[in-house]
């Protein structure tokens, strides 16, 4: 009997020891998840927290980490719909903050607001001041946020999804204050960091259009969930019609105060071309009327004239479009205009290549990358260009003699599938630069400005949305040809 009692005691002690060791190991792995998140190793954190959830699905700390990890890894739908037990909220109220961010990214703005309010009501604080500012803004308790360039509130310490939300909120405020260039710049940065909130993307599209970056406006609009440019077109049209010296307000649908009258006219001309492409027959006459008015007021503005040529091309009035392109090109040679003119001439690919080379020859071209200089995956090489039929990347090096500002120009074309054209993510030396939206079936010119140090730099063009839309038969493809490095304004 004594032996049995001793054995039972040993067994109990051994069981307690093993349970303690298991708990210690479990606690260690939970801390490792936090470490991986702080190191921005989101995929590894996701895999580890999934294992922990399988081992103990009711552990409150694991449930909190799972919601946080989902949000940081971009699994917003899963994070938003995840049911959180009351004990999890009581012990880790921060879970409400992460679910608020997930809902905001899904454009569930009201739900995001309620969750942020609940988090603040809990009295819990977040480790970074900038995170608290985001929570206060989402809860509607703070209208404006400090400039992200300020180092006093810890913006740089935020996770990417938090930075995206922060920049999008500031961008919206900048637009309200009429600072369209700043608003457009912040909207682009927010999009690059993963902002997909519909309302702020629409604000960014508006700011980008007025700031003169029509391609960026079209990209933000396409990813906003809006099925039509019509609301933005009508808003810009109303603003343009109302814009005069005596009536420039910010809050009465009149955004003339957000940019000069010419900026607004150019924005409207961009929106008109996009509106026409949605329904050529139904929108033809109103768009032609608007474009005629813009040309009458600004007969020598090249931007508006180019867009009038685009309208004519869309209407298959090719001779008139060609005449406008040719006049513009002869007045001041421009590669964007040249490519459109050569497309209407139906030149064979080798001749297009020769024309591009002839255009670039007198310019101060610092580096040229042809298809032979491209490495990567997911593309097929043709005679003068490469074609992506699926997501992939093209990598190359540029060599810079001295530090300074440069322009990277590339020639590309795309095929639209579903609601979106090809989206290209540009990285330089493993650092994100911007997204470029390739929104034309014919060859077109796309440029981005860079500040580079002297020496060699690794550039990557990643084609990120090469999937075929669900239920669709269209294939979204991207074609890329020569890439040029020049001083700003050369092309």
Buried (B, 14 or more C-beta within 10 A) or exposed (E): EEEEEEEEEEEEEEEEEEEEEEEEEBEEBBEBBBEBBEEEBBEBBBEBBEEBBEEBEEBBBBBBBBBBBBBBBBBBEBBBEBEBEEEBBEBBBBBBBBBBBBBBBBBBBEBBBBBBBBBBEBEBBBEBBBBBBBBBBBBEEBEBBBEBEEEEBBBEBBBBBBBBBBBBBBBBBBBBBBBBBBBBBBBBBBBBBBBBBBBBBBBBBBBBBBBBBBBBBBBBBBBBBBEEBBEBBEBBBBBBEBBEEEEBEBEEEBBBBBBEBBBBBBBBBBBBBBBBBEEEEEBBEBBBEBBEBBBEEBEEBEBBBBBBBBBBBBBEEEEBBBBBBBEBBEEEEBBBBBBBBBBBEEBEEEEBBEBBEEBBEEBEBBBBBEBEBBEBEBBEEEEBBBBBBBBBBBBBEBEBEEEEEBBBBBBBBBBBBBEBBBBBBBBBEEEBBBBBBBBBBEBBBBBBEBEBEEEEBEBBBBBBBBBBBEEEEEEBBBBBBBBBBBBEEBB
